[in-house]
């Protein structure tokens, strides 16, 4: 080989070495840049989490201060109400004693029983108004009639039975169940807002609908309460007269004659019928409102259970502006009618299915459980944008074909982990869940977001990502709201916001 050829070969080797060295340097610099990007992304995520924690702590402090103020106001309201109730009871007792006729000397009546105050007056329960409902008037207790010894055992038993029925009717005529129901309604108007504040402090962002419902129920109760008060006073006074008439029959039953027993039985039957009619008439004024408040209480309890499960989950991590909405026990039927069981979560961005079940691994005699394994893992993470269609299906089942099974079928897009998913809901109705999913898809759910959580959505919407990967120039799909970094699905590079 000539000297010129050797020189040319050496030059090419040096060029190759230089190119290789530059390639290695570029790769090293790229790895270093990737590490710097990951560190920056991790730091940004930590800062976001710290800001979220600070904001939630601020919400907790506001809830605690508001709750302390409400408890202070409730205590003052209860004190004023108790004083007013005692004043009204004293005035009513004095008026009735002045108007009462003296009893015959041959038969002294038993001492008058005290007026029964409303349930919330004895418990000190906070209510929405300081004006209490009037208690029923004092009534005299009818003593058990003296039964002559000459009466037969059958007649004695009938006399005792009629007196026990009258005593029970005398207690029912106080309409205690109505007072208790009204007390529960007014307690709900104090407790439910506090429960919503506590849930919001834990991260429940979509509370405006529940708050609007409470406001509507409160306005309805403020218009209904005067009618309940008027009707309650009317029925109590009317039952007081019916009690006196029936009590006269009970006092005359000691003779034990068939005619007296028959007349007393008719009087007690009529009294019981009038008490039932009064109770039903009063309940008709507030039963629907009471049922609505109970439904809202159950919904808030379900939200609390959802937040508890999210806190306990090791795999579910909500994004910075992601709001949880609902949870239901479900089975993912990926293999015919079988599949893992767990919880299906709905947020304002995703559907998440977490398997959570205990699987028996060994049985004794083929029946009794000997060993088992507990499984808890996130199996499905589906963006709401990837839900193309959702339908419901109902099947009869259970013992002798009774009962109904609720199914929900999902058709998913190309970016979802699976193309189809079927869930058997263990509780609730599939139609309700489909309605919630469609509200998320249309953005209607955002109207329920509390103003304390609006700023984080606006901040997340301003985060922009490049349309191409900086490393391989592949197209970057739109990033979900609240995501702080993306990973290129082609080269694996970390993509940070612009």
C-alpha positions as CSV (number, residue, x, y, z in Angstrom):
1,X,0.0,0.0,0.0
2,X,1.4,3.4,-1.0
3,X,2.0,6.2,1.5
4,X,-0.9,8.2,0.0
5,X,-3.3,5.3,0.5
6,X,-2.1,4.9,4.1
7,X,-2.5,8.6,4.7
8,X,-6.1,8.5,3.3
9,X,-7.0,5.5,5.4
10,X,-5.6,7.2,8.5
11,X,-7.6,10.3,7.8
12,X,-10.8,8.3,7.3
13,X,-10.2,6.5,10.6
14,X,-9.7,9.8,12.4
15,X,-12.9,11.1,10.8
16,X,-14.8,8.0,11.9
17,X,-13.4,8.3,15.4
18,X,-14.3,11.9,15.5
19,X,-17.8,11.1,14.3
20,X,-18.2,8.3,16.8
21,X,-16.9,10.6,19.6
22,X,-19.4,13.3,18.6
23,X,-22.2,10.7,18.5
24,X,-21.3,9.5,22.0
25,X,-21.1,13.0,23.2
26,X,-24.6,13.8,21.7
27,X,-26.0,10.6,23.3
28,X,-24.4,11.5,26.6
29,X,-25.7,15.0,26.4
30,X,-29.2,13.7,25.4
31,X,-29.2,11.4,28.4
32,X,-28.1,14.2,30.7
33,X,-30.8,16.5,29.3
34,X,-33.3,13.7,29.8
35,X,-32.2,13.4,33.4
36,X,-32.5,17.1,33.8
37,X,-36.0,17.1,32.3
38,X,-37.0,14.3,34.6
39,X,-35.6,16.1,37.6
40,X,-37.4,19.3,36.5
41,X,-40.7,17.5,35.9
42,X,-40.4,15.8,39.3
43,X,-39.7,19.1,40.9
44,X,-42.6,20.7,39.2
45,X,-44.9,17.9,40.3
46,X,-43.7,18.2,43.9
47,X,-44.3,21.9,43.8
48,X,-47.8,21.3,42.4
49,X,-48.5,18.7,45.1
50,X,-47.2,21.1,47.8
51,X,-49.5,23.9,46.4
52,X,-52.4,21.5,46.3
53,X,-51.8,20.4,49.9
54,X,-51.5,24.1,51.0
55,X,-54.7,24.9,49.3
56,X,-56.5,22.0,50.8
57,X,-55.2,22.8,54.2
58,X,-56.5,26.4,53.7
59,X,-59.9,24.9,52.9
60,X,-59.8,22.7,56.0
61,X,-59.0,25.8,58.1
62,X,-61.9,27.7,56.5
63,X,-64.3,24.7,57.1
64,X,-63.2,24.5,60.8
65,X,-63.7,28.2,61.3
66,X,-67.1,28.1,59.7
67,X,-68.1,25.0,61.7
68,X,-67.1,26.7,64.9
69,X,-69.1,29.8,64.1
70,X,-72.2,27.7,63.2
71,X,-71.9,25.7,66.4
72,X,-71.7,28.9,68.4
73,X,-74.8,30.3,66.6
74,X,-76.6,26.9,67.0
75,X,-75.9,26.9,70.8
76,X,-77.2,30.5,71.1
77,X,-80.3,29.5,69.1
78,X,-80.9,26.4,71.2
79,X,-80.6,28.5,74.4
80,X,-83.1,31.1,73.2
81,X,-85.5,28.4,71.9
82,X,-85.4,26.5,75.2
83,X,-86.2,29.7,77.1
84,X,-89.1,30.5,74.8
85,X,-90.4,27.0,75.0
86,X,-90.3,27.0,78.8
87,X,-92.1,30.4,78.8
88,X,-94.8,29.1,76.5
89,X,-95.3,25.9,78.5
90,X,-95.6,27.8,81.7
91,X,-98.2,30.2,80.2
92,X,-100.1,27.3,78.7
93,X,-100.2,25.4,81.9
94,X,-101.3,28.4,83.9
95,X,-104.1,29.1,81.4
96,X,-105.4,25.6,81.4
97,X,-105.2,25.3,85.2
98,X,-107.3,28.5,85.4
99,X,-109.9,27.2,83.0
100,X,-110.0,23.7,84.3
101,X,-113.2,22.5,86.1
102,X,-112.8,21.0,89.5
103,X,-113.1,17.3,89.5
104,X,-115.9,15.5,91.4
105,X,-115.1,14.7,95.1
106,X,-116.0,11.1,94.7
107,X,-113.2,10.5,92.1
108,X,-110.0,12.5,92.2
109,X,-108.1,12.6,88.9
110,X,-104.5,11.7,88.7
111,X,-101.9,14.6,88.6
112,X,-101.6,16.2,85.2
113,X,-98.7,15.0,83.1
114,X,-96.3,17.7,81.9
115,X,-96.6,19.0,78.3
116,X,-94.4,17.2,75.9
117,X,-91.8,19.6,74.4
118,X,-90.6,19.1,70.8
119,X,-87.9,16.5,70.3
120,X,-85.3,19.1,69.3
121,X,-85.9,21.1,72.5
122,X,-84.9,18.3,74.7
123,X,-81.9,17.4,72.7
124,X,-80.7,20.9,72.0
125,X,-80.5,20.2,68.3
126,X,-79.6,23.2,66.1
127,X,-82.5,24.3,63.8
128,X,-82.9,26.8,61.0
129,X,-85.2,29.1,63.0
130,X,-85.5,30.2,66.6
131,X,-89.3,29.9,66.7
132,X,-90.2,26.4,68.1
133,X,-93.3,24.5,67.4
134,X,-95.8,24.6,70.3
135,X,-96.0,21.5,72.4
136,X,-99.2,19.5,73.0
137,X,-101.3,20.7,76.0
138,X,-101.1,18.9,79.4
139,X,-103.4,15.9,79.8
140,X,-104.6,14.0,82.8
141,X,-103.7,10.3,82.9
142,X,-106.6,7.9,83.3
143,X,-105.9,5.6,86.1
144,X,-106.6,1.9,85.7
145,X,-110.3,1.2,86.7
146,X,-110.9,-0.8,89.8
147,X,-112.3,-4.2,88.6
148,X,-114.8,-5.8,90.9
149,X,-113.7,-9.3,92.1
150,X,-117.0,-10.8,91.1
151,X,-116.3,-10.4,87.4
152,X,-115.2,-13.4,85.5
153,X,-111.6,-13.8,84.4
154,X,-112.5,-13.3,80.7
155,X,-114.2,-10.0,81.5
156,X,-111.3,-8.9,83.7
157,X,-108.9,-9.6,80.8
158,X,-111.0,-7.6,78.4
159,X,-111.2,-4.7,80.8
160,X,-107.4,-4.7,81.2
161,X,-106.8,-5.0,77.5
162,X,-109.1,-2.0,76.8
163,X,-107.3,0.1,79.4
164,X,-103.9,-0.8,77.9
165,X,-105.1,0.2,74.4
166,X,-106.4,3.5,75.8
167,X,-103.1,4.2,77.6
168,X,-101.2,3.5,74.3
169,X,-103.5,5.7,72.4
170,X,-103.1,8.4,75.0
171,X,-99.3,8.3,74.3
172,X,-99.8,8.2,70.5
173,X,-102.1,11.2,70.7
174,X,-99.1,13.3,71.7
175,X,-98.0,12.8,68.0
176,X,-94.4,12.2,69.2
177,X,-93.4,10.6,65.9
178,X,-94.3,13.8,64.1
179,X,-92.2,15.9,66.4
180,X,-89.3,13.5,65.9
181,X,-89.6,13.7,62.1
182,X,-89.6,17.5,62.2
183,X,-86.6,17.5,64.5
184,X,-84.7,15.3,62.0
185,X,-85.6,17.7,59.2
186,X,-84.3,20.7,61.0
187,X,-81.2,18.9,62.1
188,X,-80.4,18.0,58.5
189,X,-80.4,21.6,57.5
190,X,-77.7,22.2,60.0
191,X,-75.6,19.1,59.5
192,X,-75.6,18.6,55.7
193,X,-73.8,21.9,54.9
194,X,-71.1,21.0,57.4
195,X,-70.7,17.5,55.8
196,X,-70.4,19.1,52.4
197,X,-67.7,21.5,53.7
198,X,-65.8,18.6,55.1
199,X,-66.0,16.6,51.8
200,X,-64.9,19.6,49.8
201,X,-61.9,20.1,52.1
202,X,-60.9,16.4,51.2
203,X,-60.9,17.1,47.5
204,X,-64.6,16.8,46.4
205,X,-64.8,19.6,43.9
206,X,-68.3,19.1,42.4
207,X,-70.4,20.2,45.4
208,X,-72.5,23.0,43.9
209,X,-75.4,20.8,43.0
210,X,-75.8,19.4,46.5
211,X,-75.5,22.9,47.9
212,X,-78.2,24.1,45.5
213,X,-80.5,21.2,46.6
214,X,-80.1,22.1,50.3
215,X,-81.0,25.7,49.6
216,X,-84.1,24.7,47.6
217,X,-85.1,22.3,50.4
218,X,-84.6,25.0,53.0
219,X,-86.9,27.4,51.1
220,X,-89.5,24.7,50.7
221,X,-89.4,23.9,54.4
222,X,-89.7,27.6,55.3
223,X,-92.9,27.8,53.4
224,X,-94.2,24.4,54.6
225,X,-93.4,24.8,58.3
226,X,-96.2,27.3,59.1
227,X,-98.7,24.9,57.6
228,X,-97.3,22.0,59.6
229,X,-97.5,24.1,62.8
230,X,-101.1,25.2,62.2
231,X,-102.2,21.6,61.3
232,X,-100.3,20.2,64.3
233,X,-102.0,22.5,66.7
234,X,-105.4,21.8,65.2
235,X,-105.0,18.0,65.4
236,X,-103.5,18.0,68.9
237,X,-106.5,20.1,70.2
238,X,-109.0,17.9,68.4
239,X,-107.4,14.7,69.8
240,X,-107.4,16.2,73.2
241,X,-111.2,16.4,73.1
242,X,-111.4,12.9,71.6
243,X,-109.3,11.7,74.5
244,X,-111.6,13.2,77.1
245,X,-114.6,11.5,75.5
246,X,-112.9,8.1,75.3
247,X,-111.6,8.6,78.9
248,X,-115.1,9.0,80.2
249,X,-116.0,5.6,78.7
250,X,-112.8,4.0,80.2
251,X,-113.8,5.3,83.7
252,X,-117.2,3.6,83.4
253,X,-115.8,0.2,82.4
254,X,-115.4,-1.0,85.9
255,X,-119.0,-2.3,85.9
256,X,-118.0,-4.9,83.3
257,X,-121.4,-5.2,81.7
258,X,-121.4,-6.3,78.0
259,X,-123.0,-3.0,76.9
260,X,-120.4,-0.9,78.7
261,X,-117.5,-3.0,77.3
262,X,-118.9,-2.8,73.8
263,X,-119.3,1.0,74.1
264,X,-115.8,1.4,75.4
265,X,-114.4,-0.8,72.7
266,X,-116.1,1.4,70.0
267,X,-114.8,4.6,71.7
268,X,-111.2,3.3,71.8
269,X,-111.4,2.0,68.2
270,X,-112.6,5.4,67.1
271,X,-109.8,7.2,69.0
272,X,-107.1,5.0,67.5
273,X,-108.5,5.6,64.0
274,X,-108.5,9.4,64.5
275,X,-104.9,9.3,65.7
276,X,-103.8,7.3,62.6
277,X,-105.7,9.8,60.4
278,X,-104.0,12.8,62.1
279,X,-100.6,11.2,61.8
280,X,-101.0,10.5,58.1
281,X,-102.4,13.9,57.4
282,X,-99.4,15.6,59.0
283,X,-96.9,13.3,57.4
284,X,-98.4,14.2,54.0
285,X,-97.2,17.8,54.5
286,X,-93.5,16.9,54.9
287,X,-92.9,13.3,53.9
288,X,-91.6,14.1,50.4
289,X,-89.2,16.7,51.7
290,X,-88.0,14.2,54.4
291,X,-87.4,11.6,51.7
292,X,-85.4,14.0,49.5
293,X,-83.2,14.9,52.5
294,X,-82.6,11.2,53.2
295,X,-81.6,10.6,49.6
296,X,-79.1,13.5,49.7
297,X,-77.7,12.2,53.0
298,X,-77.1,8.8,51.3
299,X,-75.4,10.5,48.3
300,X,-73.0,12.3,50.6
301,X,-72.3,9.1,52.5
302,X,-71.5,7.5,49.1
303,X,-69.1,10.4,48.3
304,X,-67.4,10.0,51.7
305,X,-66.9,6.3,51.0
306,X,-65.4,7.1,47.5
307,X,-62.9,9.5,49.1
308,X,-62.0,6.9,51.7
309,X,-61.3,4.3,49.0
310,X,-59.2,6.7,46.9
311,X,-57.1,7.6,50.0
312,X,-56.5,3.9,50.7
313,X,-55.7,3.0,47.1
314,X,-51.9,2.5,46.4
315,X,-52.2,2.8,42.6
316,X,-54.7,5.5,42.0
317,X,-53.2,9.0,41.8
318,X,-55.5,11.8,40.8
319,X,-54.2,14.6,38.6
320,X,-53.7,18.1,40.0
321,X,-57.1,19.4,38.7
322,X,-59.0,16.1,38.5
323,X,-62.2,15.8,40.6
324,X,-63.7,12.5,41.7
325,X,-67.4,12.1,41.1
326,X,-68.7,8.6,41.9
327,X,-67.8,5.0,42.8
328,X,-69.7,1.8,42.5
329,X,-69.0,-1.9,43.3
330,X,-68.7,-3.7,40.0
331,X,-67.3,-6.8,38.2
332,X,-65.3,-6.4,35.0
333,X,-66.7,-9.2,32.9
334,X,-63.8,-9.6,30.5
335,X,-64.3,-13.4,30.2
336,X,-67.9,-14.2,29.4
337,X,-69.7,-13.9,32.8
338,X,-66.6,-14.0,34.9
339,X,-63.9,-11.5,35.8
340,X,-62.3,-9.5,38.6
341,X,-64.4,-7.7,41.2
342,X,-63.6,-4.3,42.7
343,X,-64.6,-0.6,42.4
344,X,-65.4,1.5,39.3
345,X,-64.5,5.2,39.8
346,X,-65.7,8.1,37.7
347,X,-63.8,11.4,37.7
348,X,-64.2,14.4,35.5
349,X,-61.5,13.0,33.3
350,X,-61.3,9.2,33.6
351,X,-62.9,5.9,34.3
352,X,-60.8,3.8,36.7
353,X,-61.4,0.2,37.6
354,X,-59.5,-1.1,40.7
355,X,-59.6,-4.8,41.5
356,X,-60.2,-5.4,45.2
357,X,-61.2,-8.9,46.1
358,X,-60.2,-11.9,48.1
359,X,-59.5,-15.1,46.1
360,X,-59.7,-18.5,47.7
361,X,-56.6,-20.6,46.9
362,X,-57.3,-23.7,48.9
363,X,-60.4,-25.3,50.4
364,X,-60.9,-28.1,52.9
365,X,-63.3,-30.8,51.8
366,X,-64.0,-28.7,48.8
367,X,-66.2,-26.4,50.8
368,X,-64.5,-24.5,53.7
369,X,-61.9,-21.8,53.0
370,X,-58.4,-22.7,54.1
371,X,-56.2,-20.2,52.3
372,X,-56.9,-17.0,50.4
373,X,-55.1,-14.1,48.7
374,X,-56.1,-10.5,48.7
375,X,-55.7,-8.6,45.4
376,X,-55.8,-4.9,44.9
377,X,-54.5,-3.3,41.7
378,X,-55.5,-0.7,39.1
379,X,-56.6,-2.7,36.1
380,X,-58.2,-0.1,33.8
381,X,-57.3,3.6,33.3
382,X,-59.6,5.0,30.6
383,X,-59.8,8.6,29.5
384,X,-63.4,9.9,29.1
385,X,-62.4,11.2,25.7
386,X,-61.8,7.5,24.7
387,X,-65.4,6.5,25.6
388,X,-67.1,6.4,22.2
389,X,-70.4,4.8,23.3
390,X,-72.0,3.5,26.5
391,X,-75.2,1.5,26.8
392,X,-77.1,-0.2,29.6
393,X,-78.5,-3.7,29.8
394,X,-80.7,-5.4,32.4
395,X,-81.2,-9.1,33.0
396,X,-83.4,-10.9,35.3
397,X,-81.7,-13.2,37.8
398,X,-81.4,-14.2,41.4
399,X,-83.5,-16.8,43.2
400,X,-86.3,-18.3,41.0
401,X,-85.6,-15.6,38.4
402,X,-86.4,-12.8,40.7
403,X,-84.4,-9.6,40.9
404,X,-82.5,-7.7,38.2
405,X,-78.9,-7.4,37.2
406,X,-77.6,-4.0,35.9
407,X,-74.9,-4.1,33.2
408,X,-73.0,-1.2,31.5
409,X,-71.3,-1.8,28.1
410,X,-68.5,0.6,26.9
411,X,-67.2,1.0,23.4
412,X,-63.7,2.5,23.6
413,X,-61.4,4.3,21.1
414,X,-58.0,3.3,19.8
415,X,-56.0,4.9,22.6
416,X,-57.9,3.0,25.3
417,X,-56.3,-0.1,26.9
418,X,-59.2,-2.3,25.7
419,X,-61.7,-1.9,22.8
420,X,-64.7,-2.9,24.8
421,X,-65.6,-3.3,28.5
422,X,-68.6,-4.7,30.3
423,X,-69.3,-4.1,33.9
424,X,-71.9,-5.8,36.2
425,X,-72.9,-3.2,38.7
426,X,-73.3,-4.6,42.2
427,X,-75.3,-1.6,43.4
428,X,-77.2,1.3,42.0
429,X,-78.6,1.7,38.5
430,X,-76.7,1.6,35.2
431,X,-78.9,4.4,33.8
432,X,-77.7,6.7,36.6
433,X,-74.1,6.0,35.8
434,X,-74.6,6.5,32.1
435,X,-76.1,9.9,32.9
436,X,-73.1,10.8,35.0
437,X,-70.6,9.7,32.2
438,X,-72.5,11.8,29.6
439,X,-72.4,14.8,31.8
440,X,-68.7,14.5,32.0
441,X,-68.4,14.0,28.2
442,X,-70.5,17.1,27.5
443,X,-68.7,19.2,30.1
444,X,-72.0,19.8,31.9
445,X,-70.4,18.4,35.1
446,X,-68.2,21.5,35.3
447,X,-71.2,23.6,36.3
448,X,-71.2,21.7,39.6
449,X,-67.5,22.6,40.4
450,X,-67.2,24.8,43.4
451,X,-65.5,28.1,43.0
452,X,-62.7,27.1,45.2
453,X,-61.6,24.5,42.6
454,X,-62.2,26.7,39.4
455,X,-58.7,28.3,39.5
456,X,-56.9,25.0,39.3
457,X,-58.8,24.1,36.1
458,X,-58.1,27.4,34.5
459,X,-54.4,27.1,35.4
460,X,-54.3,23.5,33.9
461,X,-56.0,24.7,30.7
462,X,-53.1,27.1,30.1
463,X,-50.5,24.4,30.1
464,X,-49.4,23.7,26.4
465,X,-47.3,20.9,25.0
466,X,-45.4,20.8,21.7
467,X,-47.2,19.1,18.8
468,X,-44.0,17.1,18.0
469,X,-41.6,15.1,20.1
470,X,-38.3,17.1,20.4
471,X,-36.3,13.9,20.1
472,X,-37.9,11.8,17.3
473,X,-40.4,14.4,15.9
474,X,-43.3,12.1,16.3
475,X,-46.8,13.6,16.7
476,X,-47.8,14.3,20.2
477,X,-51.5,13.7,21.0
478,X,-53.4,16.3,23.1
479,X,-52.5,16.1,26.8
480,X,-55.2,15.5,29.3
481,X,-55.9,18.3,31.7
482,X,-53.7,18.4,34.8
483,X,-50.8,16.4,33.2
484,X,-47.4,18.0,33.9
485,X,-45.3,15.8,31.6
486,X,-45.7,13.4,28.7
487,X,-43.8,10.3,27.6
488,X,-43.3,9.8,23.9
489,X,-44.9,6.5,22.9
490,X,-42.3,6.0,20.1
491,X,-38.9,6.9,21.6
492,X,-39.8,7.1,25.3
493,X,-38.5,10.7,25.7
494,X,-40.0,12.9,28.4
495,X,-41.9,15.9,26.9
496,X,-42.3,18.9,29.1
497,X,-44.8,21.8,28.6
498,X,-43.8,24.8,26.5
